[in-house]
Amino acid sequence: MVAIGRDFGPWRRGIPTVTVTGMNPARWRLSLSQQFLLLSFPILLATTVLLGGWVGRQVHDSVVHRIGADTALYVDGFIAPQLQQVDERGDLTEAEARALFEMITDAEWARRIVALRIWRPDGTVLFSSDGQGVGQKLDIDEGLEAAVAGSIFSEVSVRRGQAQTDHGQPLERMIETYTPIHTSDRGRIGAIAEFYQLPDEVDREAGAAQRRSWGVVAGAMLATYLLLFVLVRRGSGLIAAQRGALSAQVRRLTELNRQNRELHERVRSAAQEAVVVNEALLQRISASVHDGPCQDLGFALMQLRNLQDRLMEAPAAASAVPQPGAQDVARISQAVEAAMADLRAIAANLELPDIEPLALDEVAERVVRDFVGKTRQEVQLSCAVAPDLRVPGRIKTTVYRLLQESLANVWRHARGSRCQVMVGADARSVVIEVNDRGPGFDLQVALASGRLGLSGMRQRVESLGGRFDLRSTQGQGTAMRVSLPLTEPEADSASKVGLESGR
């Protein structure tokens, strides 16, 4: 069973394909040249048959008209002189009828005529070579009407049964011709001659002409067919070669794309794991600082305070002024207190609070509230977060750290300036903007110096597939804008690849 369809692949769009169903389609797929042979041959064959038949019909009609016209000239030349007075009397005399009968019996030109009839223009039969129907008035048919109008009418007439008998047609298939006969009155048609001839000559000439026309048409069609086949075969070979090369490239690109997706997934997973490991490391460092140096410094501070109290209580020899040793101990105590305060502040900043139950806008409010509480710096916060938006924990952690680090930079480099924080989020992405009106800085110099804060923020954002933009102009302030995707971009690209490969 052969099924004809269309393959809408990217490199064969719109090219009809022919496959044999029930078997392996890849094995039985026909080439373009084979499809041309299969589909165009019936069309060319039908065109040849129809065109040859039409030419044969035209030749057949032409031969019929020619033979009828030639015979009509003979009839008009020999019979018309015998009927010059027929329109005056309205019928034929016995002598005229006998002369007509002898003429069609003995004349050389009359041998091709099988039967002859003479009509009046009103449809009355004046003469019949077989003697049938003389004096009867019959219906005027198409041929008689044309002859009355002055034209010669000739056709191959096929009549059977009663129609053949009523019309006086000798055989079922004859050449029937009507020709007008002009009488002595110039331009007047006084009678109509109807005669029948055998169609053998027409059949021979028309058949030969039809066979010749079929041969010519078939030869021209075959030459055109072979020429087109050669062109299509060359094009088919070129298309097949290009398709093979393109298929190989598509396979290589598909494999490379698969490898890239795997690598991208591994990098993304590693980046996410790095964020988790980094937070765990910071918490361990915070715990170690709190449990180690802070505990030791606290114990040392307690001992120094005890020593200071004993030195202050000891009586001086001649003065109430504390001894130099007590002053030194006091200065050491102050230094230890300052160091312990710094370590506690560092430990507090390193440790991430429990932000998992918080919404994204609540995370931003927590960071800003802690910052304002420590620094008394004015911060204007605006949040536009879609309601009931579920944000992954890694995004919340990144937002917390970005706001914490950017506000710390504002405190260090633009203290007292106006600061604006904007957080927006929808189903696709999270956008963070932090703007200040501080002194600004040279961005190129800052990047070249390798500041850990800027590099860390950029790495955090890019590890999640986001975008980090920082603009700063000296004397005009600094603006940071971060965009973090909530959808997986690699999933979108993978689906696109799948759609392309499935076309």
URZI-V38378 format. One record per pair of residues at least 24 apart in sequence whose ideal C-beta (glycine too) atoms are under 10 Angstrom apart, sorted by the first residue. I is the first residue (numbers start at 0). J is the second residue. Records with the same first field share a line. If there is no record, write none. Layout:
I=J, J
This chain:
1=27, 29, 37
3=34, 37, 38
6=502
7=502
8=242, 245, 246, 249, 501, 502
9=245, 249, 499, 500, 502
10=238, 241, 242, 244, 245, 246, 249
11=238, 242, 245
12=502
14=238, 242
29=235
30=231, 232, 235, 236, 238, 239
31=231, 232, 234, 235, 236, 237, 238, 239, 242
32=227, 228, 229, 230, 231, 232, 233, 234, 235, 236, 238, 239
33=231, 232, 235
34=231, 235
35=224, 227, 228, 230, 231, 232, 234, 235
36=224, 228, 231, 232
39=223, 224, 227, 228, 231
40=224, 228
42=220, 224
43=216, 217, 220, 221, 223, 224, 227
44=217, 220, 224
46=216, 217, 220
47=212, 213, 214, 216, 217, 218, 219, 220, 221, 224
48=213, 216, 217
49=216
50=212, 213, 215, 216, 217, 219, 220
51=209, 210, 211, 212, 213, 214, 215, 216, 217, 220
52=209, 212, 213, 216
53=209, 212, 216
54=208, 209, 211, 212, 213, 215, 216
55=205, 206, 207, 208, 209, 210, 211, 212, 213
56=205, 209
57=205, 208, 209, 212
58=201, 204, 205, 206, 207, 208, 209, 211, 212
59=155, 198, 201, 202, 204, 205, 206, 208, 209
60=153, 154, 155, 201, 205
61=201, 204, 205, 208
62=155, 174, 198, 200, 201, 202, 203, 204, 205, 207, 208
63=153, 154, 155, 174, 175, 176, 196, 198, 200, 201, 204, 205
64=151, 152, 153, 154, 174, 176
65=153, 201, 204
66=111, 153, 174, 176, 196, 198, 200, 201, 204
67=151, 152, 153, 154, 155, 174, 175, 176, 177, 178, 194, 196, 201
68=151, 153, 176, 178
69=108, 111, 153, 176
70=108, 109, 111, 112, 151, 153, 174, 176, 178, 192, 194, 196
71=146, 151, 152, 153, 176, 177, 178, 179, 180, 192, 194
72=108, 151, 178
73=106, 107, 108, 109, 111, 112, 178, 194
74=102, 103, 108, 109, 112, 115, 117, 151, 176, 178, 180, 192, 193, 194
75=151, 178, 179, 180, 181, 192
76=108
77=102, 103, 106, 108, 109
78=102, 103, 106, 109, 115, 117, 126, 178, 180, 190, 192, 194
79=178, 179, 180, 181, 182, 183, 189, 190, 192
80=180, 183
81=117, 126, 180, 190
82=117, 125, 126, 180, 181, 182, 183, 189, 190, 192
83=180, 181, 182, 183, 184, 189, 190
84=182, 183, 189
85=117, 119, 125, 126, 180, 182, 183, 189, 190
86=119, 120, 180, 181, 182, 183, 184, 187, 188, 189, 190
87=182, 183, 184, 189
89=119, 121, 123, 125, 189
90=119, 123, 125, 126, 133, 134
91=117, 125, 126, 133, 190
95=125, 126
96=125, 126, 127, 130, 133
99=125, 126, 128, 192
100=126, 127, 128, 130
103=128, 194
104=128
109=194
111=174, 194, 196, 197, 199, 200
112=174, 176, 192, 194, 195, 196, 197
113=168, 169, 170, 173, 174, 194, 195, 196, 197
114=167, 168, 169, 170, 173, 175, 193, 194, 195, 196
115=192, 193, 194, 195
116=143, 166, 167, 177, 191, 192, 193, 194, 195
117=180, 190, 191, 192, 193, 194
118=143, 146, 147, 177, 180, 190, 191, 192, 193
119=147, 189, 190, 191
120=144, 146, 147, 148, 179, 187, 188, 189, 190, 191
121=147
122=147, 191
124=167, 193
125=190, 191
126=190, 192, 193
127=167, 193
128=167, 169, 194, 195
129=167, 169
131=164, 167
132=165, 166, 167
135=165, 167
137=165, 166, 167
138=165, 166
139=191
140=166, 175, 177, 193
141=177
142=175, 176, 177, 178, 191, 193
143=177, 191, 193
144=177, 191
145=177, 178, 179, 191
146=176, 177, 178, 179, 180, 188, 190, 191, 192, 193
147=177, 179, 188, 191
148=179, 188
149=179, 181, 186, 188
150=177, 178, 179
151=176, 177, 178, 179, 192
152=176, 177, 178, 179, 191, 193
153=177, 178, 194, 196, 201
155=196, 198, 201, 202, 205
156=195, 198
157=198
166=193, 195
167=193, 195
168=195
169=195, 197
170=195, 197, 198
172=197, 198, 202
173=197, 198
174=198, 199, 200, 201
249=499, 500
250=500
252=496, 499, 500
253=496, 499, 500
256=492, 493, 496, 499, 500
257=493, 496
259=489, 492, 496
260=489, 490, 492, 493, 496
261=489
263=464, 487, 488, 489, 492, 493
264=487, 489, 490, 493
266=462, 464, 489
267=462, 463, 464, 487, 488, 489
269=462
270=393, 458, 459, 461, 462, 463, 464
271=391, 392, 393, 462, 463
272=393, 462
273=458, 459, 462
274=392, 393, 394, 396, 397, 400, 458, 459, 462, 463
275=392, 393, 396
277=396, 400, 455, 458, 459
278=349, 350, 351, 392, 393, 396, 399, 400
279=351
280=349
281=346, 348, 349, 350, 351, 400
282=346, 349, 350, 351
283=349, 350
284=345, 346, 349, 350
285=342, 343, 345, 346, 347, 348, 349, 350, 351
286=346, 349, 350
287=346, 349
288=342, 343, 345, 346, 347, 349, 350
289=342, 343, 345, 346, 347, 349, 350
290=346
291=342
292=338, 339, 342, 343, 345, 346
293=338, 339, 340, 342, 343, 345, 346
294=339
295=335, 339
296=335, 336, 338, 339, 340, 342, 343
297=335, 336, 339, 343
299=331, 332, 335, 338, 339
300=331, 332, 333, 334, 335, 336, 338, 339
301=332, 335
302=328, 332, 335
303=328, 329, 331, 332, 333, 334, 335, 336
304=328, 329, 332, 335, 336
306=331, 332
307=331, 332
344=373
347=373
348=373, 403, 404, 407
351=395, 396, 399, 400, 403
352=399
354=392, 395, 396, 398, 399
355=392, 395, 396
357=390, 395, 399
358=382, 384, 386, 387, 388, 389, 390, 395, 424
359=384, 385, 388, 389, 390, 394, 395, 398, 399, 422, 423, 424, 429, 431
360=384, 388, 422, 423, 424
361=395
362=390, 394, 395, 396, 398, 399, 402, 422
363=395, 398, 399, 402, 420, 421, 422, 424, 431
364=420, 422
365=399, 402, 403
366=398, 399, 400, 401, 402, 403, 404, 405, 406, 420, 422
367=402, 403, 406, 418, 420, 422
369=402, 403, 406
370=402, 403, 405, 406, 407, 409, 410, 418, 420
371=406, 418
373=406, 407, 410
374=406, 407, 409, 410, 414, 415
375=415
376=406, 409, 410, 413, 414, 415, 416, 417, 418, 435
377=415, 416, 417, 418
378=402, 406, 409, 417, 418, 419, 420, 433, 435
379=417, 418, 419, 420, 421, 434
380=418, 419, 420, 421, 422
381=419, 420, 421, 422, 423, 432
382=420, 421, 422, 423, 424
383=421, 422, 423, 424, 425, 430
384=422, 423, 424, 425, 429
385=423, 424, 425, 426, 427
388=424, 425, 426, 429, 485
389=426, 485
390=424, 429, 483, 485
391=463, 483, 485
393=459, 462, 463, 483
394=424, 428, 429, 463, 465, 483, 484, 485
395=429
396=459
397=429, 431, 456, 459, 460, 462, 463, 465, 481, 483
398=422, 424, 429, 431, 459, 481, 483
400=455, 456, 459
401=431, 433, 455, 456, 459, 460, 465, 467, 479, 481, 483
402=431, 433, 479, 481
404=433, 451, 452, 453, 455, 456, 459, 479
405=431, 432, 433, 434, 435, 452, 453, 456, 469, 477, 479, 481
406=433, 435
407=452
408=433, 435, 437, 440, 450, 452, 453, 456, 477, 479
409=433, 434, 435, 436, 437, 476, 477, 479
410=435
411=437, 452
412=437, 438, 439, 440, 471, 477
413=437, 438, 439, 440, 476, 477
416=476, 477
417=476
418=476, 477
419=478
420=479
421=480
422=481
423=482
424=483, 485
425=485
426=485, 486
427=482, 484, 485, 486
428=465, 466, 481, 482, 483, 484, 485, 486
429=463, 465, 481, 482, 483, 484, 485
430=465, 466, 480, 481, 482, 483
431=460, 465, 467, 479, 480, 481, 482, 483
432=468, 478, 479, 480, 481, 482
433=469, 477, 478, 479, 480, 481
434=470, 476, 477, 478, 479, 480
435=471, 476, 477, 478, 479
436=474, 475, 476, 477
437=471, 473, 474, 475, 476, 477
438=471, 472, 473, 474, 475, 476, 477
439=470, 471, 472, 473, 474, 475, 476, 477, 478
440=471, 472, 473, 477
441=471, 472, 473
442=469, 470, 471, 472, 473, 477
445=469, 471, 477
453=479
456=481
457=481
459=483
464=488, 489
